[in-house]
Every structure is written in structure tokens, then in C-alpha cells.
Amino acid sequence: METGKANNIQASTFNIDHSEQYRLQIQIGLEHFAYCIVNNSTNNVEYFKDFVVNDTIIEIINKEDVLKLKFSTTLVSFANFPCNVIPNELSGLDNIKDILELNTNVYDIIIK
């Protein structure tokens, strides 16, 4: 996949005029954004689009007119956001970043 380009798949049976007969499924990652539109009757994916995030996700959503339609259901999932559970006894330590780095990549934000 080229950076900044979208992969787009559309079934011949897809009819956006009947958007309320579909469900929208969105996946948000640190460096990607993808969505698919699933036919409620057949459970077939009839539309799929995948992006490498160069802009902000908000900019991608604003550019995609299909995301502004009304769907029967919308599901959002988050992928590749590292997390870890640390016992309270250890969470007050100054070396919390070192503890997290034992099993995950640590980014700029650490929430206690």
C-alpha cells in the first residue's frame, strides 16, 4: 500500500441510497484508519476503505462523505494502542515508563 493512498473495495450490490440497511464498522489505529459497510441482511462486506494516516483522522472523516450517512448501527474498534495494567503498589514509582517498556512500546502519553 502506498503511503497516503486508500485501498477501496466496492461490491456491485452496494447501494448507498439504502444506507440504513447497512452497518458501519470503523477501526482506528495509531497509523491507520479503516472502515467497512456491511449489509445487515447478508452479513457481507459491500464497501471497504483503508487509509494510512498522514493527516489527522478527523480530516479523513471530513473528506469521506459516505461516513456522514445514517446507518442502522455503527461500531468502532481501536487497534494497536498499547496498554498495560500495573498494580497500585508500583504505579506511584518514578520509573513507571521503565516498567511499561518491559513489554510494550511507550508513546508520549502515559495515563495512571
TARAJO-V473875 format. One record per helix or strand of 2 or more residues. SS is the DSSP state (H for helix, E for strand). FROM is the first residue (numbers start at 0). LEN is the number of residues. If there is no record, write none. Layout:
# TARAJO-V473875
[[SS & FROM & LEN] [SS & FROM & LEN]]
This chain:
# TARAJO-V473875
[[E & 5 & 5] [H & 15 & 6] [E & 21 & 8] [E & 31 & 8] [E & 44 & 8] [H & 56 & 7] [H & 64 & 4] [E & 72 & 7] [H & 87 & 4] [H & 95 & 5]]
